[in-house]
């Protein structure tokens, strides 16, 4: 996992490919979304992301005869397929349309976007050229060339901006060409200030907050702290952990992955606590935040890069053996090993073997999307591996 600069985010925003700061439910992935206006618009979450789940996210998008609707966890249709397009969140966190009880939809091909609730009622009339999902009570939408944040009633809350990403941890990335800047704003629309550290260090918050802390990157070289070296600040803007990491990721379950090394070839990842002390020394080729007590990490072996799972002591819970894997969600994690794919439990045992064209998303509410087929229509299984919905 690499940390993308805000400059890259800005360029992507302006040219139609957006990197979202967080997904529905507070995940903190690196994601890309295709913002085309026809058919389904999707988002892809990296394996480092956390699961997307919530009590109001128990409806799953399906497609029938080219129209989109929603089923529940038993496979029963709850909202009849009728939409030309939906805003869905794809990736390790599952396949999710509803975030905070609302889902962006198109009623006609190439038509404007509005929002429905979980009963299928249109609560925000179609009027937007583009519409993202709700996060922390706000959603980024575009009308003409301007981006705004709207509330759940559809009223403009913040903006206009030249680009906007979803809120995460109380902050959101926006682009403002008039001011010539890309950076973070809070829920009042105020720009996150640079942090003044000791010895003339100045830092800019690089990502949203997680567990009360946000990674911040040095913007001025001082006291042997080069530009780009990262530390952490708290919600007041105070520097809590000195900038001494080359990559600093989000906290989860009290620990955060951090990397040291001049480039990807020599970068090693470990885990720090909220004092900045190494709890697990840098030793991994890549590392993800902890989820359900285990963290997905990768190491280089003679057979190539292999992925396993560690405990908070740094001991292997499941030795490295997989070509790819997602983090644990609801007690299961999907893994790939040679030509084998399936869900493992926390002993590393494959409990649900998968044989689909495209396999692999986390369980959410006891259901997992396991296949898109060739035409993008999803299929779903329950925790026994039973297919509850077969895509067209």
N, C-alpha and C positions, 0 to 999 in steps of 0.2 A: 504494500500500500504506500503510495507516495502522496505527499502533501502538495496540493495544487495552489498556486498563488492566486491572490485576488485578481491580479491582472489577467490571468488566464480565464478566470470566471467571468470577468467583464467582457472579454472578447467573445467568449462562448455565448453569453447572454445576447449580445447584439447581433450575432449571426445565426441564432435560432437553436443552438444546442446548449442547454443549460445544465450547470452543475448545481445540484440542490444541496443546501446545507444540512437539511435533515428531513427525514421522512415522517409520515404519519405515525404518531405514537412515540416520537422522541428519539428515533434512531439517529445515529450520527455516521452515515455512510458517505462514500464518494459515489455520486450517482450521475447518470446522464439521462436526459429525456429528449425524445423526438417531438418537437413542437409543431408537427404538421397538423393541419386543421381537418383532415379527413380520417374517418375510421377511428379506431382506438388510438389514443395517445398513451404511451407507456413510459415508465421510468425503470431503470435497471440499477439495482443496488449492488455494490461490491461485496465480496465475501466477508469483508471486515465489518459490515454493518450489523446492527443488532436486530432482533426480531421485531416485527411490527405487529402489535397486538393491542386489544382493548375490548371492553365489553360491548362497544357499539360497532365493532368491526367484524361482525359475524355473518355478513352477507358476502358472497363470493361471485365475481362477474363470470357470466357464461355467454356464449354466442350461439344463436340459432337462426339459420337462414340469413346470416349477415347482420342481424340485429342483436343488441346487447341487453341483457337483463341480469337478474341476480337470484342465486339459490341460497338456502340456509345450509347448516352443517349436516343435514340428512340428505341433501340433494333435491329437496323440494323447491320448486320455483316460487319465489316470494314476490319478485317484481318481473312481470312479463317482459320478454325480450322485445324492445321497441325503440331502442336508441341507436342512432347512427354512429355515435362515438361516445366513449367514456374516458375520463381521466383515471387511469389505474396506476397503481404503484407495484412494479414487478421487482422481484429480486429475492435476496436471502430472506427478507422479512415476509415472504408469502406473496400472494396476489391479492391486492386490496383495492377496492374502489372507494369505500366510505372511510373518511377520516373525520373524526369528531362529529359523526352523524350525518355528514353531507358528502355528496359525490358530484363532480362536474360532469355534465353530459351535453351532447349535441342531439337535438331532435331530428335534424336534417343534415344530410351530407354537406360538408363545407359551411354549415350554418353556425350561428353564434353559440356560445357556451353559456349554460346556466347551471343551477344546482338543484338536486333532488334530495329529499330526506329518505330515511330507511323504509318509509311506507310507499315511496315512489311519487310522493307529492312534489311538484315543482315549487320550491320555496324562494328561489332567486331566479327570476325570469331570464331566459337566454338573451344576452346582450353583450358578451365579451368576445373579443377576437381570440384570446387565449385565456385559460383559467387553470390554476394549479389547485392542489388540495389544501384543506384547512389544516393549520398547525398553530397551536396556542391561540385559537380563536380568530385567526386572521388568515386570509388567502391572497396570494399574489395573482392579479389579473391584468390583462392588457386590453386597452381600448385605443384604437388607432395606433399611435406610436408610443403612447405613455403607459407605464406600469403603475398600478396602485395596489394598496392593500385594502381589502374590504372586510367588514365584519360579517357575522352569520346572518344578519338581516339584509346584506347586500349593499350597505352604505359604505362610502369611501371613508377609510380611517386614516390612511397615510398616503402620501404621494402628491404630485406625480414624480416618477423616476424614469430613467432610461433603461433600467433593468432592475429586477427584484427577484430574490430567492426566498424560500420559505423560512419562517422563524424557527429558531432552535435555541433553547436555553435563554429566551428573552431577547435575542438579537437576530438580525437578518442582514444578509449581504445585499447591498443596492449599488446601482451605478447612477451617477449624476454627472452628465457631461458638462452642464453649465458650471458646476464647481470643479470640474476636472478631477473627479475623485471616485474611487470605488472603495467601499469599506462597510463597516457594520453600523447599523442604527439600532436603537432600543425601541420599545413599544410606543414611546412618545414621539418617535421620529428623530430623536437627537443622535448625532454621530458619536460613536464611541471615541473618547479622547485617547491620544497617545499617553502611555504611562511613563512617568519620569522615575527612573531607577537610580541607584547610587552610582557615583562616578560618571555622571553624564549619560548613562544608558537611557535611550528612549525606545519604547516598544509599542507596537501596534497589535491589537487583539486580532488573531489570525483566524479563529474559529469561534463557534458558539460555546456557551458554558455547559459544563457537565459536572454534576455533583458540586456546584458552587465555584468551579475554577474553569478558566479558559486559557488555552495556549496563546502566547503572545510572542511576536517575532521582533528582534532588535532591528531598528531602522537607522541607528547611528552607531558606528564602531567606536567603542570606548572600553578602556581597561581590559584590553585583550578579548573583548566580546565582539566578534565580527558581525556584520550585518547578516541577518537571517538566523542567528542563533536564537533558540527558543527557550522560554520559561513559562510561568503561569501567573495569572493575576486573579484576584477575587472580584466579586460583584461591585465592590467600591472602587475598583481600579488600582488597588494596592498590589505591588509586586510581592508575591508569596513565595515563588520558587525562582531562583536566579536563572537567567538565560544561559544554559550550558549544554543544551541538547541540539542536535541537528534536525531532529524530527520529534515533535511532541504531540501525542494523540490524546484522545478523550479519556477521562476517568470513568471507570465502571467498577462497581463493587469495591471502591476504595483504592484501586490501582489504575495506573495508566501506562500504556506502552510508550517507550521513548527510544529513540535511535541516536547513536553516536557513530560518526564516520564521515569522511569528506565526500563520499559519493556512494552510489548503490553497490559498487563492487566491494567496498570495505565496511559498509554500514552494518552494525549489529544492534539488535533490539533487546531490551530488557524491560523491567517494570519498576516504576517508582511509586512511593506512597505520597501523601499530600504534604509531606515536608520536603519532598524532592530526593529523599534517600532511596538508593537502590534496594529493593526488596528481592528482586531476581536480577542478577547481573546480566549485562548485555552479552548475548551469546547466540541469538536467533537470527535467521536470514530475514524473517518478517514476523510480526506479532500483531494480534488483534486484541481488542478489549475483552475482559472476562465476561462470560455469560453463563449464568447458572453454576458458578463455581469453577468453571473450566475455561481455558483460553486456547484458541486455535493458534498454533505457531508453526513456522516452517524452518527446516534446517537443510543444509546442503550435505548430501551423501554421495558416495561413489556412483549410486544409481540415479543421481539427479536430486532435485529439490523434493523433499518429502514433508508431509504435513501430519502433525499429531496434536494432542491436547495435553496441557499441563495443569497442575493444581497451583494454588497460590503459594505453595512452598517452592515452586519451580520444578518439582518432581513430575515425571511423566505419569499422567493418568492413562493415556493411550499412546503408546510409542509411535513415532513418525513412520507412516507406512502408506499414506494416501497421496494420490496425485493432486487432489483438490478436496476441499471440505468446507462446509459452512459451520458457523457457531451453533451451539446447542440452543434449542428452543422447545419448550414443553418436554424436556427430557430426551429429545432425539436430535440428531444431526445428520445431514445428508453428506455422503462421502463418495468419492470416485477412486477406484483402485484398478489400474490397468483397464480392462473392459467391463469391470463390475461397478454397479452403482446401487446404492441403497441407503437406508437410514440405520444408524447405529444407536445403541444405548450407551450409557456412560461406562460400561465395561469394554466398549469397542466391538461388541457383538452386533452383526447385521441382523436386525429384527424385522425389517421390511425390505426385501430385495425389490429393485425397480427395473422394469424393462420397458422403457418408453423412448420415443424419438428424442425428446428433450426433457431431461429429468432435473428437477431439483429446486424446490423452495422449502422454506421452513414451515413447520406446523404452526397454525394460528387458529385457536379455537377448536383444536382437534382435527383440523382439516389441512391438507397440503395440496398445492397445485403441483402436478408431476409431469405435465406434458402440454405443449402447445400444438403438437402435430405440425403439419406443413403449412397450415393456413392461419395459425395464431389462435385457434380456438382452444381454450384450456380444458384439461381434465383434472379431476380431483379424487383423492383417496382419503379414507379415515385412518385412524391409528392402527387398525388391524390390517391395513393394506387393501381393504375392499374399495373398489372403484364406486364412488357415489355419483359421479357425473362423467360421462364419456363425451369429450368434445367432438364436434362434427368433423 
